[in-house]
Amino acid sequence: MPVSSVGWPRQDWTSSSAALPPSSPRRSRSRLPSADPRTVAWIASIAVLAAYQPLFWTRDGGTPGMQLFGIRVTRPDGSSLGPARAIGREVAMLASALPLGLGFAWAALDARGQAWHDRIAGTVVVAAAGPLRTGRFPPTTAS
């Protein structure tokens, strides 16, 4: 196959095997472009991390770590978070994190203990009604 001066191969239409243009269904063997596995892994990791907290906030009121410490996220009236509010809180966490975490530290100064993302999303972190009971281990008795 002759090569042009810029290094790109030119199509030679004179041979019988190349008698059909490349867009012909008989000639083309379309394949999806292969993606770099590292790029796919990064995208999958970001998707999992972005969905982790909103999923648990919506379903259980808190992540497993929050449940372990006996706290949960609610609306100010005590009702649970919906998916939109949970995703909004997750996005608003960027506002708390970007100025060197000042938005998270703000919770220590606030009367209701709300960080910036809680104020933006309209949520509060409260003590859970009781300790986490997984049913996996029976409660221990003190002797």
N, CA, C and O atoms as a GROMACS GRO file, in nm:
protein
  572
    1MET      N    1   0.085  -0.117   0.000
    1MET     CA    2   0.000   0.000   0.000
    1MET      C    3   0.090   0.123   0.000
    1MET      O    4   0.176   0.136   0.087
    2PRO      N    5   0.071   0.212  -0.094
    2PRO     CA    6   0.154   0.332  -0.100
    2PRO      C    7   0.126   0.424   0.018
    2PRO      O    8   0.014   0.429   0.069
    3VAL      N    9   0.228   0.495   0.060
    3VAL     CA   10   0.218   0.585   0.174
    3VAL      C   11   0.236   0.727   0.123
    3VAL      O   12   0.327   0.754   0.045
    4SER      N   13   0.149   0.816   0.168
    4SER     CA   14   0.162   0.956   0.127
    4SER      C   15   0.275   1.022   0.205
    4SER      O   16   0.336   0.960   0.292
    5SER      N   17   0.301   1.146   0.173
    5SER     CA   18   0.416   1.215   0.233
    5SER      C   19   0.397   1.245   0.380
    5SER      O   20   0.496   1.265   0.450
    6VAL      N   21   0.275   1.250   0.431
    6VAL     CA   22   0.254   1.279   0.572
    6VAL      C   23   0.248   1.153   0.658
    6VAL      O   24   0.228   1.162   0.779
    7GLY      N   25   0.264   1.038   0.597
    7GLY     CA   26   0.269   0.916   0.675
    7GLY      C   27   0.138   0.843   0.686
    7GLY      O   28   0.132   0.740   0.753
    8TRP      N   29   0.031   0.893   0.625
    8TRP     CA   30  -0.098   0.825   0.629
    8TRP      C   31  -0.110   0.732   0.509
    8TRP      O   32  -0.074   0.770   0.398
    9PRO      N   33  -0.160   0.612   0.531
    9PRO     CA   34  -0.175   0.521   0.416
    9PRO      C   35  -0.287   0.568   0.324
    9PRO      O   36  -0.391   0.615   0.370
   10ARG      N   37  -0.263   0.556   0.194
   10ARG     CA   38  -0.366   0.589   0.096
   10ARG      C   39  -0.441   0.462   0.060
   10ARG      O   40  -0.384   0.353   0.061
   11GLN      N   41  -0.567   0.477   0.028
   11GLN     CA   42  -0.648   0.362  -0.010
   11GLN      C   43  -0.623   0.330  -0.157
   11GLN      O   44  -0.631   0.418  -0.243
   12ASP      N   45  -0.593   0.206  -0.185
   12ASP     CA   46  -0.574   0.160  -0.323
   12ASP      C   47  -0.699   0.085  -0.364
   12ASP      O   48  -0.724  -0.026  -0.317
   13TRP      N   49  -0.780   0.145  -0.453
   13TRP     CA   50  -0.908   0.088  -0.494
   13TRP      C   51  -0.895  -0.002  -0.617
   13TRP      O   52  -0.996  -0.046  -0.671
   14THR      N   53  -0.776  -0.030  -0.660
   14THR     CA   54  -0.760  -0.109  -0.782
   14THR      C   55  -0.764  -0.259  -0.756
   14THR      O   56  -0.798  -0.336  -0.846
   15SER      N   57  -0.731  -0.303  -0.637
   15SER     CA   58  -0.732  -0.446  -0.610
   15SER      C   59  -0.875  -0.496  -0.590
   15SER      O   60  -0.962  -0.418  -0.551
   16SER      N   61  -0.900  -0.621  -0.615
   16SER     CA   62  -1.035  -0.676  -0.606
   16SER      C   63  -1.084  -0.685  -0.462
   16SER      O   64  -1.205  -0.675  -0.439
   17SER      N   65  -0.997  -0.703  -0.365
   17SER     CA   66  -1.040  -0.714  -0.226
   17SER      C   67  -1.084  -0.580  -0.170
   17SER      O   68  -1.156  -0.575  -0.070
   18ALA      N   69  -1.041  -0.472  -0.231
   18ALA     CA   70  -1.077  -0.339  -0.184
   18ALA      C   71  -1.174  -0.271  -0.278
   18ALA      O   72  -1.174  -0.149  -0.288
   19ALA      N   73  -1.256  -0.348  -0.347
   19ALA     CA   74  -1.347  -0.292  -0.446
   19ALA      C   75  -1.464  -0.219  -0.381
   19ALA      O   76  -1.529  -0.137  -0.447
   20LEU      N   77  -1.493  -0.246  -0.256
   20LEU     CA   78  -1.603  -0.180  -0.188
   20LEU      C   79  -1.550  -0.068  -0.100
   20LEU      O   80  -1.443  -0.081  -0.040
   21PRO      N   81  -1.624   0.040  -0.091
   21PRO     CA   82  -1.579   0.148  -0.001
   21PRO      C   83  -1.582   0.102   0.144
   21PRO      O   84  -1.653   0.008   0.178
   22PRO      N   85  -1.505   0.167   0.232
   22PRO     CA   86  -1.497   0.126   0.372
   22PRO      C   87  -1.630   0.132   0.446
   22PRO      O   88  -1.646   0.062   0.546
   23SER      N   89  -1.726   0.211   0.399
   23SER     CA   90  -1.853   0.222   0.470
   23SER      C   91  -1.949   0.109   0.434
   23SER      O   92  -2.059   0.101   0.489
   24SER      N   93  -1.911   0.024   0.343
   24SER     CA   94  -1.997  -0.085   0.303
   24SER      C   95  -2.010  -0.187   0.416
   24SER      O   96  -1.911  -0.216   0.483
   25PRO      N   97  -2.131  -0.242   0.438
   25PRO     CA   98  -2.149  -0.337   0.549
   25PRO      C   99  -2.068  -0.465   0.530
   25PRO      O  100  -2.028  -0.526   0.629
   26ARG      N  101  -2.043  -0.505   0.406
   26ARG     CA  102  -1.967  -0.628   0.384
   26ARG      C  103  -1.820  -0.607   0.413
   26ARG      O  104  -1.751  -0.701   0.454
   27ARG      N  105  -1.770  -0.489   0.393
   27ARG     CA  106  -1.628  -0.462   0.409
   27ARG      C  107  -1.592  -0.426   0.554
   27ARG      O  108  -1.489  -0.470   0.605
   28SER      N  109  -1.676  -0.346   0.620
   28SER     CA  110  -1.638  -0.296   0.752
   28SER      C  111  -1.668  -0.399   0.860
   28SER      O  112  -1.769  -0.469   0.856
   29ARG      N  113  -1.580  -0.405   0.952
   29ARG     CA  114  -1.599  -0.488   1.072
   29ARG      C  115  -1.591  -0.392   1.191
   29ARG      O  116  -1.486  -0.372   1.251
   30SER      N  117  -1.706  -0.333   1.222
   30SER     CA  118  -1.706  -0.231   1.325
   30SER      C  119  -1.682  -0.294   1.462
   30SER      O  120  -1.743  -0.394   1.499
   31ARG      N  121  -1.592  -0.233   1.533
   31ARG     CA  122  -1.563  -0.273   1.670
   31ARG      C  123  -1.572  -0.148   1.756
   31ARG      O  124  -1.542  -0.038   1.711
   32LEU      N  125  -1.614  -0.168   1.877
   32LEU     CA  126  -1.613  -0.055   1.968
   32LEU      C  127  -1.469  -0.019   1.998
   32LEU      O  128  -1.384  -0.107   2.008
   33PRO      N  129  -1.441   0.110   2.011
   33PRO     CA  130  -1.304   0.146   2.044
   33PRO      C  131  -1.266   0.091   2.181
   33PRO      O  132  -1.345   0.096   2.275
   34SER      N  133  -1.148   0.040   2.190
   34SER     CA  134  -1.105  -0.016   2.318
   34SER      C  135  -1.065   0.097   2.412
   34SER      O  136  -0.995   0.191   2.373
   35ALA      N  137  -1.108   0.087   2.535
   35ALA     CA  138  -1.077   0.188   2.636
   35ALA      C  139  -0.964   0.137   2.723
   35ALA      O  140  -0.947   0.016   2.743
   36ASP      N  141  -0.889   0.229   2.774
   36ASP     CA  142  -0.780   0.195   2.865
   36ASP      C  143  -0.841   0.142   2.995
   36ASP      O  144  -0.926   0.208   3.053
   37PRO      N  145  -0.801   0.025   3.041
   37PRO     CA  146  -0.860  -0.031   3.164
   37PRO      C  147  -0.843   0.059   3.285
   37PRO      O  148  -0.928   0.060   3.374
   38ARG      N  149  -0.735   0.136   3.290
   38ARG     CA  150  -0.716   0.227   3.404
   38ARG      C  151  -0.820   0.338   3.402
   38ARG      O  152  -0.869   0.379   3.507
   39THR      N  153  -0.853   0.387   3.283
   39THR     CA  154  -0.955   0.491   3.272
   39THR      C  155  -1.091   0.436   3.314
   39THR      O  156  -1.165   0.503   3.386
   40VAL      N  157  -1.122   0.317   3.270
   40VAL     CA  158  -1.249   0.255   3.308
   40VAL      C  159  -1.254   0.234   3.459
   40VAL      O  160  -1.358   0.256   3.521
   41ALA      N  161  -1.144   0.193   3.519
   41ALA     CA  162  -1.139   0.172   3.664
   41ALA      C  163  -1.159   0.304   3.739
   41ALA      O  164  -1.230   0.307   3.840
   42TRP      N  165  -1.099   0.412   3.692
   42TRP     CA  166  -1.117   0.543   3.756
   42TRP      C  167  -1.261   0.589   3.748
   42TRP      O  168  -1.317   0.637   3.846
   43ILE      N  169  -1.322   0.574   3.631
   43ILE     CA  170  -1.461   0.616   3.614
   43ILE      C  171  -1.553   0.533   3.702
   43ILE      O  172  -1.644   0.588   3.764
   44ALA      N  173  -1.530   0.403   3.707
   44ALA     CA  174  -1.612   0.316   3.792
   44ALA      C  175  -1.594   0.351   3.940
   44ALA      O  176  -1.691   0.352   4.015
   45SER      N  177  -1.471   0.379   3.980
   45SER     CA  178  -1.445   0.415   4.121
   45SER      C  179  -1.516   0.544   4.159
   45SER      O  180  -1.574   0.554   4.267
   46ILE      N  181  -1.510   0.643   4.072
   46ILE     CA  182  -1.575   0.770   4.100
   46ILE      C  183  -1.726   0.751   4.108
   46ILE      O  184  -1.792   0.810   4.194
   47ALA      N  185  -1.782   0.670   4.019
   47ALA     CA  186  -1.926   0.645   4.021
   47ALA      C  187  -1.968   0.575   4.150
   47ALA      O  188  -2.070   0.611   4.209
   48VAL      N  189  -1.891   0.477   4.195
   48VAL     CA  190  -1.924   0.406   4.319
   48VAL      C  191  -1.913   0.500   4.438
   48VAL      O  192  -2.001   0.501   4.525
   49LEU      N  193  -1.807   0.578   4.444
   49LEU     CA  194  -1.789   0.670   4.557
   49LEU      C  195  -1.896   0.778   4.558
   49LEU      O  196  -1.942   0.818   4.664
   50ALA      N  197  -1.935   0.826   4.441
   50ALA     CA  198  -2.038   0.930   4.434
   50ALA      C  199  -2.175   0.877   4.476
   50ALA      O  200  -2.257   0.953   4.527
   51ALA      N  201  -2.200   0.749   4.454
   51ALA     CA  202  -2.330   0.692   4.487
   51ALA      C  203  -2.336   0.634   4.627
   51ALA      O  204  -2.445   0.613   4.680
   52TYR      N  205  -2.223   0.607   4.689
   52TYR     CA  206  -2.217   0.538   4.818
   52TYR      C  207  -2.296   0.613   4.927
   52TYR      O  208  -2.390   0.558   4.983
   53GLN      N  209  -2.257   0.736   4.955
   53GLN     CA  210  -2.321   0.810   5.064
   53GLN      C  211  -2.468   0.840   5.037
   53GLN      O  212  -2.551   0.814   5.124
   54PRO      N  213  -2.503   0.895   4.919
   54PRO     CA  214  -2.647   0.921   4.898
   54PRO      C  215  -2.733   0.796   4.907
   54PRO      O  216  -2.846   0.802   4.955
   55LEU      N  217  -2.681   0.684   4.863
   55LEU     CA  218  -2.757   0.559   4.872
   55LEU      C  219  -2.787   0.522   5.017
   55LEU      O  220  -2.901   0.491   5.051
   56PHE      N  221  -2.686   0.527   5.102
   56PHE     CA  222  -2.705   0.492   5.243
   56PHE      C  223  -2.784   0.598   5.317
   56PHE      O  224  -2.864   0.565   5.405
   57TRP      N  225  -2.765   0.728   5.284
   57TRP     CA  226  -2.843   0.833   5.349
   57TRP      C  227  -2.990   0.816   5.319
   57TRP      O  228  -3.075   0.837   5.406
   58THR      N  229  -3.021   0.778   5.196
   58THR     CA  230  -3.161   0.762   5.157
   58THR      C  231  -3.221   0.635   5.215
   58THR      O  232  -3.334   0.636   5.264
   59ARG      N  233  -3.146   0.526   5.209
   59ARG     CA  234  -3.198   0.396   5.249
   59ARG      C  235  -3.201   0.377   5.400
   59ARG      O  236  -3.302   0.335   5.455
   60ASP      N  237  -3.090   0.409   5.467
   60ASP     CA  238  -3.076   0.378   5.609
   60ASP      C  239  -3.064   0.501   5.699
   60ASP      O  240  -3.063   0.487   5.821
   61GLY      N  241  -3.055   0.620   5.642
   61GLY     CA  242  -3.038   0.739   5.723
   61GLY      C  243  -2.893   0.771   5.753
   61GLY      O  244  -2.864   0.876   5.810
   62GLY      N  245  -2.802   0.684   5.716
   62GLY     CA  246  -2.661   0.708   5.740
   62GLY      C  247  -2.576   0.597   5.683
   62GLY      O  248  -2.624   0.487   5.658
   63THR      N  249  -2.451   0.626   5.664
   63THR     CA  250  -2.356   0.527   5.615
   63THR      C  251  -2.328   0.426   5.726
   63THR      O  252  -2.361   0.452   5.842
   64PRO      N  253  -2.268   0.314   5.696
   64PRO     CA  254  -2.233   0.220   5.803
   64PRO      C  255  -2.148   0.284   5.913
   64PRO      O  256  -2.164   0.252   6.031
   65GLY      N  257  -2.058   0.372   5.876
   65GLY     CA  258  -1.977   0.441   5.978
   65GLY      C  259  -2.060   0.532   6.066
   65GLY      O  260  -2.038   0.538   6.187
   66MET      N  261  -2.156   0.602   6.008
   66MET     CA  262  -2.245   0.687   6.087
   66MET      C  263  -2.330   0.601   6.180
   66MET      O  264  -2.354   0.638   6.295
   67GLN      N  265  -2.376   0.488   6.130
   67GLN     CA  266  -2.456   0.399   6.212
   67GLN      C  267  -2.374   0.344   6.329
   67GLN      O  268  -2.426   0.328   6.439
   68LEU      N  269  -2.249   0.316   6.304
   68LEU     CA  270  -2.161   0.266   6.410
   68LEU      C  271  -2.147   0.368   6.522
   68LEU      O  272  -2.139   0.332   6.639
   69PHE      N  273  -2.143   0.496   6.485
   69PHE     CA  274  -2.130   0.602   6.585
   69PHE      C  275  -2.264   0.651   6.636
   69PHE      O  276  -2.269   0.742   6.719
   70GLY      N  277  -2.374   0.594   6.587
   70GLY     CA  278  -2.506   0.628   6.639
   70GLY      C  279  -2.558   0.762   6.593
   70GLY      O  280  -2.630   0.830   6.667
   71ILE      N  281  -2.525   0.803   6.472
   71ILE     CA  282  -2.576   0.927   6.417
   71ILE      C  283  -2.641   0.899   6.281
   71ILE      O  284  -2.611   0.798   6.217
   72ARG      N  285  -2.729   0.988   6.240
   72ARG     CA  286  -2.792   0.976   6.110
   72ARG      C  287  -2.825   1.113   6.054
   72ARG      O  288  -2.825   1.212   6.127
   73VAL      N  289  -2.852   1.118   5.924
   73VAL     CA  290  -2.883   1.243   5.856
   73VAL      C  291  -3.033   1.247   5.832
   73VAL      O  292  -3.091   1.152   5.780
   74THR      N  293  -3.096   1.359   5.870
   74THR     CA  294  -3.239   1.377   5.846
   74THR      C  295  -3.265   1.519   5.796
   74THR      O  296  -3.174   1.602   5.789
   75ARG      N  297  -3.388   1.543   5.762
   75ARG     CA  298  -3.432   1.679   5.736
   75ARG      C  299  -3.459   1.745   5.871
   75ARG      O  300  -3.472   1.675   5.971
   76PRO      N  301  -3.467   1.877   5.877
   76PRO     CA  302  -3.489   1.943   6.007
   76PRO      C  303  -3.616   1.898   6.079
   76PRO      O  304  -3.622   1.904   6.202
   77ASP      N  305  -3.717   1.852   6.006
   77ASP     CA  306  -3.840   1.806   6.071
   77ASP      C  307  -3.832   1.661   6.115
   77ASP      O  308  -3.929   1.608   6.169
   78GLY      N  309  -3.718   1.594   6.094
   78GLY     CA  310  -3.698   1.457   6.137
   78GLY      C  311  -3.728   1.353   6.031
   78GLY      O  312  -3.704   1.234   6.054
   79SER      N  313  -3.780   1.394   5.916
   79SER     CA  314  -3.810   1.296   5.811
   79SER      C  315  -3.682   1.256   5.738
   79SER      O  316  -3.580   1.325   5.744
   80SER      N  317  -3.690   1.144   5.671
   80SER     CA  318  -3.571   1.093   5.602
   80SER      C  319  -3.545   1.171   5.473
   80SER      O  320  -3.633   1.241   5.422
   81LEU      N  321  -3.424   1.157   5.422
   81LEU     CA  322  -3.384   1.225   5.299
   81LEU      C  323  -3.435   1.150   5.178
   81LEU      O  324  -3.437   1.026   5.176
   82GLY      N  325  -3.476   1.224   5.078
   82GLY     CA  326  -3.509   1.165   4.949
   82GLY      C  327  -3.383   1.159   4.863
   82GLY      O  328  -3.281   1.216   4.900
   83PRO      N  329  -3.390   1.092   4.752
   83PRO     CA  330  -3.273   1.080   4.665
   83PRO      C  331  -3.219   1.215   4.617
   83PRO      O  332  -3.098   1.235   4.613
   84ALA      N  333  -3.306   1.308   4.581
   84ALA     CA  334  -3.260   1.437   4.530
   84ALA      C  335  -3.187   1.517   4.638
   84ALA      O  336  -3.082   1.576   4.611
   85ARG      N  337  -3.240   1.518   4.760
   85ARG     CA  338  -3.176   1.591   4.869
   85ARG      C  339  -3.043   1.524   4.907
   85ARG      O  340  -2.946   1.593   4.939
   86ALA      N  341  -3.038   1.391   4.902
   86ALA     CA  342  -2.914   1.320   4.935
   86ALA      C  343  -2.805   1.349   4.831
   86ALA      O  344  -2.689   1.371   4.866
   87ILE      N  345  -2.843   1.350   4.704
   87ILE     CA  346  -2.746   1.383   4.599
   87ILE      C  347  -2.705   1.529   4.611
   87ILE      O  348  -2.588   1.563   4.591
   88GLY      N  349  -2.800   1.617   4.643
   88GLY     CA  350  -2.767   1.758   4.663
   88GLY      C  351  -2.669   1.777   4.778
   88GLY      O  352  -2.579   1.860   4.770
   89ARG      N  353  -2.687   1.702   4.885
   89ARG     CA  354  -2.594   1.711   4.998
   89ARG      C  355  -2.456   1.663   4.958
   89ARG      O  356  -2.355   1.722   4.998
   90GLU      N  357  -2.450   1.557   4.878
   90GLU     CA  358  -2.322   1.504   4.831
   90GLU      C  359  -2.249   1.609   4.745
   90GLU      O  360  -2.129   1.630   4.762
   91VAL      N  361  -2.321   1.672   4.654
   91VAL     CA  362  -2.260   1.775   4.569
   91VAL      C  363  -2.219   1.895   4.652
   91VAL      O  364  -2.114   1.954   4.629
   92ALA      N  365  -2.302   1.932   4.750
   92ALA     CA  366  -2.272   2.047   4.834
   92ALA      C  367  -2.150   2.023   4.923
   92ALA      O  368  -2.089   2.118   4.972
   93MET      N  369  -2.114   1.896   4.944
   93MET     CA  370  -1.994   1.867   5.024
   93MET      C  371  -1.868   1.924   4.958
   93MET      O  372  -1.769   1.951   5.026
   94LEU      N  373  -1.872   1.944   4.828
   94LEU     CA  374  -1.759   2.008   4.761
   94LEU      C  375  -1.740   2.150   4.813
   94LEU      O  376  -1.627   2.196   4.829
   95ALA      N  377  -1.850   2.220   4.838
   95ALA     CA  378  -1.841   2.356   4.892
   95ALA      C  379  -1.778   2.356   5.031
   95ALA      O  380  -1.709   2.451   5.068
   96SER      N  381  -1.802   2.251   5.107
   96SER     CA  382  -1.741   2.241   5.240
   96SER      C  383  -1.595   2.202   5.232
   96SER      O  384  -1.515   2.243   5.316
   97ALA      N  385  -1.559   2.124   5.132
   97ALA     CA  386  -1.423   2.071   5.123
   97ALA      C  387  -1.326   2.168   5.054
   97ALA      O  388  -1.209   2.174   5.092
   98LEU      N  389  -1.372   2.242   4.956
   98LEU     CA  390  -1.280   2.321   4.875
   98LEU      C  391  -1.201   2.427   4.952
   98LEU      O  392  -1.080   2.437   4.931
   99PRO      N  393  -1.261   2.506   5.040
   99PRO     CA  394  -1.179   2.604   5.111
   99PRO      C  395  -1.106   2.542   5.231
   99PRO      O  396  -1.127   2.582   5.345
  100LEU      N  397  -1.021   2.445   5.202
  100LEU     CA  398  -0.939   2.378   5.304
  100LEU      C  399  -1.021   2.314   5.415
  100LEU      O  400  -0.978   2.309   5.530
  101GLY      N  401  -1.139   2.265   5.381
  101GLY     CA  402  -1.223   2.196   5.478
  101GLY      C  403  -1.292   2.288   5.578
  101GLY      O  404  -1.345   2.242   5.678
  102LEU      N  405  -1.291   2.418   5.550
  102LEU     CA  406  -1.351   2.514   5.642
  102LEU      C  407  -1.500   2.488   5.662
  102LEU      O  408  -1.553   2.512   5.770
  103GLY      N  409  -1.567   2.439   5.558
  103GLY     CA  410  -1.709   2.411   5.569
  103GLY      C  411  -1.740   2.299   5.666
  103GLY      O  412  -1.845   2.299   5.731
  104PHE      N  413  -1.649   2.203   5.678
  104PHE     CA  414  -1.667   2.095   5.776
  104PHE      C  415  -1.640   2.146   5.917
  104PHE      O  416  -1.711   2.111   6.011
  105ALA      N  417  -1.537   2.229   5.933
  105ALA     CA  418  -1.503   2.285   6.064
  105ALA      C  419  -1.613   2.376   6.116
  105ALA      O  420  -1.629   2.393   6.237
  106TRP      N  421  -1.689   2.435   6.025
  106TRP     CA  422  -1.798   2.525   6.063
  106TRP      C  423  -1.900   2.455   6.154
  106TRP      O  424  -1.964   2.520   6.237
  107ALA      N  425  -1.914   2.325   6.140
  107ALA     CA  426  -2.010   2.250   6.222
  107ALA      C  427  -1.978   2.262   6.370
  107ALA      O  428  -2.069   2.255   6.453
  108ALA      N  429  -1.853   2.279   6.405
  108ALA     CA  430  -1.815   2.293   6.546
  108ALA      C  431  -1.859   2.427   6.603
  108ALA      O  432  -1.876   2.441   6.724
  109LEU      N  433  -1.877   2.528   6.517
  109LEU     CA  434  -1.915   2.662   6.562
  109LEU      C  435  -2.066   2.687   6.552
  109LEU      O  436  -2.118   2.778   6.616
  110ASP      N  437  -2.134   2.608   6.473
  110ASP     CA  438  -2.276   2.629   6.448
  110ASP      C  439  -2.359   2.580   6.566
  110ASP      O  440  -2.327   2.478   6.627
  111ALA      N  441  -2.466   2.652   6.597
  111ALA     CA  442  -2.552   2.614   6.710
  111ALA      C  443  -2.621   2.480   6.687
  111ALA      O  444  -2.641   2.404   6.782
  112ARG      N  445  -2.657   2.450   6.564
  112ARG     CA  446  -2.724   2.323   6.533
  112ARG      C  447  -2.626   2.217   6.486
  112ARG      O  448  -2.666   2.104   6.455
  113GLY      N  449  -2.499   2.252   6.481
  113GLY     CA  450  -2.398   2.156   6.436
  113GLY      C  451  -2.401   2.130   6.286
  113GLY      O  452  -2.359   2.023   6.241
  114GLN      N  453  -2.451   2.226   6.208
  114GLN     CA  454  -2.461   2.209   6.064
  114GLN      C  455  -2.335   2.259   5.995
  114GLN      O  456  -2.290   2.371   6.019
  115ALA      N  457  -2.281   2.175   5.909
  115ALA     CA  458  -2.172   2.217   5.821
  115ALA      C  459  -2.235   2.291   5.702
  115ALA      O  460  -2.357   2.296   5.688
  116TRP      N  461  -2.150   2.348   5.618
  116TRP     CA  462  -2.202   2.425   5.504
  116TRP      C  463  -2.291   2.338   5.414
  116TRP      O  464  -2.396   2.382   5.368
  117HIS      N  465  -2.249   2.215   5.390
  117HIS     CA  466  -2.329   2.130   5.302
  117HIS      C  467  -2.463   2.094   5.365
  117HIS      O  468  -2.560   2.073   5.292
  118ASP      N  469  -2.470   2.089   5.497
  118ASP     CA  470  -2.599   2.065   5.563
  118ASP      C  471  -2.690   2.186   5.547
  118ASP      O  472  -2.810   2.171   5.524
  119ARG      N  473  -2.634   2.304   5.558
  119ARG     CA  474  -2.714   2.425   5.540
  119ARG      C  475  -2.764   2.437   5.397
  119ARG      O  476  -2.879   2.473   5.373
  120ILE      N  477  -2.676   2.406   5.300
  120ILE     CA  478  -2.714   2.415   5.159
  120ILE      C  479  -2.824   2.314   5.127
  120ILE      O  480  -2.921   2.347   5.059
  121ALA      N  481  -2.809   2.191   5.175
  121ALA     CA  482  -2.903   2.084   5.142
  121ALA      C  483  -3.024   2.081   5.234
  121ALA      O  484  -3.120   2.010   5.206
  122GLY      N  485  -3.023   2.157   5.342
  122GLY     CA  486  -3.135   2.155   5.435
  122GLY      C  487  -3.142   2.026   5.515
  122GLY      O  488  -3.249   1.967   5.528
  123THR      N  489  -3.028   1.982   5.568
  123THR     CA  490  -3.022   1.859   5.647
  123THR      C  491  -2.958   1.886   5.781
  123THR      O  492  -2.891   1.988   5.801
  124VAL      N  493  -2.978   1.794   5.874
  124VAL     CA  494  -2.913   1.798   6.004
  124VAL      C  495  -2.864   1.658   6.038
  124VAL      O  496  -2.921   1.558   5.994
  125VAL      N  497  -2.759   1.651   6.115
  125VAL     CA  498  -2.707   1.524   6.165
  125VAL      C  499  -2.752   1.512   6.310
  125VAL      O  500  -2.723   1.599   6.392
  126VAL      N  501  -2.823   1.404   6.341
  126VAL     CA  502  -2.881   1.386   6.474
  126VAL      C  503  -2.838   1.252   6.530
  126VAL      O  504  -2.788   1.165   6.458
  127ALA      N  505  -2.858   1.236   6.660
  127ALA     CA  506  -2.831   1.107   6.724
  127ALA      C  507  -2.938   1.008   6.680
  127ALA      O  508  -3.057   1.041   6.675
  128ALA      N  509  -2.895   0.888   6.647
  128ALA     CA  510  -2.989   0.784   6.605
  128ALA      C  511  -3.071   0.738   6.725
  128ALA      O  512  -3.030   0.757   6.839
  129ALA      N  513  -3.186   0.677   6.698
  129ALA     CA  514  -3.275   0.634   6.804
  129ALA      C  515  -3.212   0.527   6.893
  129ALA      O  516  -3.236   0.525   7.014
  130GLY      N  517  -3.133   0.440   6.835
  130GLY     CA  518  -3.072   0.334   6.913
  130GLY      C  519  -2.945   0.286   6.846
  130GLY      O  520  -2.913   0.330   6.736
  131PRO      N  521  -2.872   0.198   6.911
  131PRO     CA  522  -2.749   0.149   6.851
  131PRO      C  523  -2.777   0.061   6.730
  131PRO      O  524  -2.888   0.010   6.713
  132LEU      N  525  -2.680   0.044   6.650
  132LEU     CA  526  -2.691  -0.038   6.531
  132LEU      C  527  -2.709  -0.184   6.570
  132LEU      O  528  -2.630  -0.238   6.646
  133ARG      N  529  -2.813  -0.246   6.518
  133ARG     CA  530  -2.839  -0.388   6.542
  133ARG      C  531  -2.838  -0.459   6.409
  133ARG      O  532  -2.932  -0.446   6.330
  134THR      N  533  -2.735  -0.533   6.383
  134THR     CA  534  -2.726  -0.604   6.256
  134THR      C  535  -2.790  -0.740   6.261
  134THR      O  536  -2.824  -0.795   6.157
  135GLY      N  537  -2.808  -0.798   6.380
  135GLY     CA  538  -2.861  -0.930   6.392
  135GLY      C  539  -2.756  -1.037   6.367
  135GLY      O  540  -2.782  -1.157   6.380
  136ARG      N  541  -2.637  -0.994   6.332
  136ARG     CA  542  -2.530  -1.087   6.303
  136ARG      C  543  -2.474  -1.147   6.431
  136ARG      O  544  -2.443  -1.266   6.437
  137PHE      N  545  -2.460  -1.064   6.534
  137PHE     CA  546  -2.405  -1.112   6.660
  137PHE      C  547  -2.506  -1.085   6.770
  137PHE      O  548  -2.568  -0.979   6.772
  138PRO      N  549  -2.524  -1.178   6.862
  138PRO     CA  550  -2.618  -1.151   6.972
  138PRO      C  551  -2.558  -1.047   7.065
  138PRO      O  552  -2.436  -1.036   7.076
  139PRO      N  553  -2.643  -0.970   7.133
  139PRO     CA  554  -2.589  -0.870   7.226
  139PRO      C  555  -2.516  -0.938   7.341
  139PRO      O  556  -2.557  -1.043   7.389
  140THR      N  557  -2.408  -0.876   7.383
  140THR     CA  558  -2.328  -0.933   7.493
  140THR      C  559  -2.387  -0.886   7.625
  140THR      O  560  -2.446  -0.779   7.634
  141THR      N  561  -2.370  -0.966   7.725
  141THR     CA  562  -2.415  -0.929   7.860
  141THR      C  563  -2.295  -0.903   7.946
  141THR      O  564  -2.196  -0.977   7.940
  142ALA      N  565  -2.303  -0.801   8.025
  142ALA     CA  566  -2.194  -0.767   8.116
  142ALA      C  567  -2.200  -0.861   8.236
  142ALA      O  568  -2.309  -0.889   8.287
  143SER      N  569  -2.086  -0.910   8.281
  143SER     CA  570  -2.087  -0.999   8.397
  143SER      C  571  -2.040  -0.931   8.520
  143SER      O  572  -2.035  -0.992   8.627
   0.00000   0.00000   0.00000
